């Protein structure tokens, strides 16, 4: 592994690099256990690696030994599926999210696949928007996409809305106004080399989006690796940004991640040997908009 002092931000996206750093922290903890700064670094590395079970255990250990801490308490609430508990907590550490498992029953999954199979002729190169225009730039985003078929959204949206209402996400994510407007969706397929650089979903002509929902479904067993979703922490008041300040979510079948549309996120590079786009990494991205009667929700994306 490189000298840690020479690692770039891109190096620190690599789970293998992060695993090497985590081993170094474990070694240091054996000598200085349970040093609070080392435990915090272990939690951040676990989170950046996508080892959320280990992050949860490390948070519990921190609380047991050192007591309450804003960053660890916040992460535990999010990992336990209680985002409403962080609504009034200090905004340090992980960006807010809700992760769902077993989103759709088998019959609905099969129905969605059938719809996607029939519609895949509509897939085309995904573009990137910027201030004043849009275009296809593989260096930033490499994927195929199409509008989400209405029948797929009809199956998926009620499950997402139910979870949003049960978790009181409007208050948990400080959404004002709440996402009561129209629903927008797209199907995205990533094969070899697919990726999407850091961005936010409410930027550059996407006015009105307030909530992003990413639903994963893929053929099993999966024929791809990578394609992790990195959800970036907000920058601190002093503009310092932690290079491992993100939460990694692996694209597990029939799971979803929900987060505010203003949160920066990215998709890591995908590796796959498939030629059929629907055999690779597939997601349905759903955006819930603010009420159309509210100024921030009146524009079309």
Secondary structure as the mmCIF struct_conf table of DSSP 4:
data_model
#
loop_
_struct_conf.conf_type_id
_struct_conf.id
_struct_conf.beg_label_comp_id
_struct_conf.beg_label_asym_id
_struct_conf.beg_label_seq_id
_struct_conf.end_label_comp_id
_struct_conf.end_label_asym_id
_struct_conf.end_label_seq_id
HELX_RH_3T_P HELX_RH_3T_P1 UNK A 4 UNK A 6
TURN_TY1_P TURN_TY1_P1 UNK A 9 UNK A 10
HELX_RH_3T_P HELX_RH_3T_P2 UNK A 11 UNK A 13
HELX_RH_AL_P HELX_RH_AL_P1 UNK A 15 UNK A 32
TURN_TY1_P TURN_TY1_P2 UNK A 33 UNK A 34
HELX_RH_AL_P HELX_RH_AL_P2 UNK A 36 UNK A 49
TURN_TY1_P TURN_TY1_P3 UNK A 50 UNK A 50
HELX_RH_AL_P HELX_RH_AL_P3 UNK A 52 UNK A 66
HELX_RH_AL_P HELX_RH_AL_P4 UNK A 70 UNK A 79
TURN_TY1_P TURN_TY1_P4 UNK A 80 UNK A 81
HELX_RH_3T_P HELX_RH_3T_P3 UNK A 83 UNK A 86
TURN_TY1_P TURN_TY1_P5 UNK A 87 UNK A 88
BEND BEND1 UNK A 89 UNK A 89
BEND BEND2 UNK A 93 UNK A 94
HELX_LH_PP_P HELX_LH_PP_P1 UNK A 95 UNK A 96
STRN STRN1 UNK A 98 UNK A 100
BEND BEND3 UNK A 101 UNK A 102
BEND BEND4 UNK A 104 UNK A 104
HELX_RH_AL_P HELX_RH_AL_P5 UNK A 106 UNK A 119
HELX_RH_3T_P HELX_RH_3T_P4 UNK A 120 UNK A 122
STRN STRN2 UNK A 124 UNK A 125
STRN STRN3 UNK A 128 UNK A 130
TURN_TY1_P TURN_TY1_P6 UNK A 131 UNK A 132
STRN STRN4 UNK A 133 UNK A 135
TURN_TY1_P TURN_TY1_P7 UNK A 138 UNK A 140
STRN STRN5 UNK A 141 UNK A 142
STRN STRN6 UNK A 144 UNK A 147
HELX_LH_PP_P HELX_LH_PP_P2 UNK A 148 UNK A 149
HELX_RH_AL_P HELX_RH_AL_P6 UNK A 150 UNK A 166
TURN_TY1_P TURN_TY1_P8 UNK A 167 UNK A 168
HELX_RH_AL_P HELX_RH_AL_P7 UNK A 169 UNK A 172
TURN_TY1_P TURN_TY1_P9 UNK A 173 UNK A 174
BEND BEND5 UNK A 176 UNK A 177
BEND BEND6 UNK A 179 UNK A 179
BEND BEND7 UNK A 181 UNK A 181
STRN STRN7 UNK A 183 UNK A 190
TURN_TY1_P TURN_TY1_P10 UNK A 192 UNK A 193
STRN STRN8 UNK A 195 UNK A 199
TURN_TY1_P TURN_TY1_P11 UNK A 201 UNK A 202
BEND BEND8 UNK A 203 UNK A 205
TURN_TY1_P TURN_TY1_P12 UNK A 207 UNK A 208
STRN STRN9 UNK A 209 UNK A 216
BEND BEND9 UNK A 220 UNK A 221
STRN STRN10 UNK A 224 UNK A 226
STRN STRN11 UNK A 229 UNK A 232
HELX_LH_PP_P HELX_LH_PP_P3 UNK A 233 UNK A 236
TURN_TY1_P TURN_TY1_P13 UNK A 237 UNK A 238
TURN_TY1_P TURN_TY1_P14 UNK A 243 UNK A 244
STRN STRN12 UNK A 246 UNK A 249
TURN_TY1_P TURN_TY1_P15 UNK A 253 UNK A 254
STRN STRN13 UNK A 255 UNK A 260
TURN_TY1_P TURN_TY1_P16 UNK A 261 UNK A 262
BEND BEND10 UNK A 263 UNK A 263
STRN STRN14 UNK A 265 UNK A 267
HELX_LH_PP_P HELX_LH_PP_P4 UNK A 268 UNK A 269
STRN STRN15 UNK A 270 UNK A 272
BEND BEND11 UNK A 275 UNK A 276
HELX_RH_3T_P HELX_RH_3T_P5 UNK A 277 UNK A 279
BEND BEND12 UNK A 280 UNK A 280
STRN STRN16 UNK A 281 UNK A 289
HELX_LH_PP_P HELX_LH_PP_P5 UNK A 290 UNK A 291
TURN_TY1_P TURN_TY1_P17 UNK A 292 UNK A 293
BEND BEND13 UNK A 294 UNK A 294
HELX_RH_3T_P HELX_RH_3T_P6 UNK A 295 UNK A 297
BEND BEND14 UNK A 298 UNK A 299
#
